[in-house]
Amino acid sequence: MAPSRLERLKRELDSAISEGDLELALDVTTDMVDLDPKSPIHHTSRGVVLAKLNRLEEALKELDRAIDIDPEDPKAW
């Protein structure tokens, strides 16, 4: 069975992060959020990438979205 689009994006994100390409990582996390906007992990991942890019206000908004979706998610906190 072929991998799903989300699985391909997860692998692409891992690769972008391991190569230090944060702009690509941001693009990938944006695609992940667009594909599954109710997933707190995608918002958390996007928030972490934004923080690494020193875009702190945007990062906090993204992490707040993750917490709104799942207040019990420890990674978002």
C-alpha positions as semicolon CSV with decimal commas, in nm:
position;residue;x (nm);y (nm);z (nm)
1;M;0,000;0,000;0,000
2;A;0,130;0,346;-0,087
3;P;0,198;0,580;0,205
4;S;-0,066;0,841;0,275
5;R;0,001;1,206;0,204
6;L;0,028;1,269;0,578
7;E;0,287;0,992;0,616
8;R;0,490;1,141;0,330
9;L;0,471;1,484;0,493
10;K;0,591;1,342;0,825
11;R;0,895;1,190;0,655
12;E;0,959;1,515;0,470
13;L;0,938;1,705;0,799
14;D;1,186;1,470;0,966
15;S;1,424;1,514;0,674
16;A;1,391;1,894;0,670
17;I;1,459;1,917;1,042
18;S;1,757;1,681;1,029
19;E;1,902;1,892;0,746
20;G;1,834;2,216;0,936
21;D;1,600;2,348;0,666
22;L;1,352;2,528;0,890
23;E;1,180;2,711;0,606
24;L;1,098;2,379;0,440
25;A;0,992;2,240;0,778
26;L;0,755;2,534;0,818
27;D;0,606;2,470;0,473
28;V;0,559;2,104;0,555
29;T;0,394;2,172;0,892
30;T;0,163;2,422;0,722
31;D;0,063;2,148;0,476
32;M;0,006;1,910;0,768
33;V;-0,217;2,160;0,946
34;D;-0,409;2,225;0,623
35;L;-0,455;1,850;0,574
36;D;-0,564;1,778;0,932
37;P;-0,649;2,105;1,114
38;K;-0,794;1,927;1,420
39;S;-0,469;1,750;1,505
40;P;-0,294;1,917;1,798
41;I;0,039;1,755;1,709
42;H;0,050;1,932;1,373
43;H;-0,013;2,269;1,537
44;T;0,249;2,188;1,802
45;S;0,503;2,094;1,536
46;R;0,432;2,414;1,346
47;G;0,466;2,614;1,669
48;V;0,804;2,457;1,746
49;V;0,933;2,533;1,397
50;L;0,809;2,892;1,422
51;A;0,985;2,928;1,758
52;K;1,310;2,798;1,607
53;L;1,270;3,064;1,337
54;N;1,234;3,321;1,618
55;R;0,877;3,398;1,511
56;L;0,762;3,380;1,870
57;E;0,421;3,547;1,852
58;E;0,316;3,316;1,571
59;A;0,459;3,019;1,760
60;L;0,256;3,100;2,070
61;K;-0,063;3,136;1,865
62;E;-0,002;2,797;1,706
63;L;0,065;2,633;2,042
64;D;-0,249;2,797;2,181
65;R;-0,444;2,638;1,892
66;A;-0,302;2,299;1,986
67;I;-0,403;2,350;2,349
68;D;-0,753;2,460;2,245
69;I;-0,790;2,135;2,049
70;D;-0,653;1,916;2,327
71;P;-0,594;2,084;2,664
72;E;-0,442;1,759;2,797
73;D;-0,167;1,738;2,533
74;P;0,160;1,778;2,728
75;K;0,367;1,852;2,417
76;A;0,172;2,170;2,343
77;W;0,225;2,292;2,699
